[in-house]
Amino acid sequence: MYLTVDEFKGRRAAVRGSARIAVDPLGLRNPDVPSEVSVRTGGSRGAGSSVPINLAFARDGAVNMSLALEARGGTQWLHAIWEVPGGGALVHLLECSALGARPVRWFSQVDPAAP
């Protein structure tokens, strides 16, 4: 069944014809896939959501990153992260660590002096 973003996030019931189904986002998670790390979305259009991350997901991302770097001759490059502190940056750090490319710098998109 296709879900809109609002249905997927539990903001609105899924209505198909005369059927109305309340959606609980927690009920959509695969119980057979463990979640070792939990990150939060930025909540740009409402409250942030918790997103479970499986370390196998980060490892797969590291494989993809490794292939991309190898194709560009970049396996020996120095690496930096330029992201908002939080979920995406954490996954990126895990990916870099998995392929042995520890970032030497982190450039934040958020002013640390901001409230």
Buried (B, 14 or more C-beta within 10 A) or exposed (E): EEBEEBBBBBBBEBEEEEEEEEBEBEEEEEEEEEBEBEBEBEEEEEEEBEBBBBEEBBEEBBEEBBEEBEEEEBEEEEBEBEBEEBBBBBBBBBBBEBBEBEBEEEEEEEEEEEE
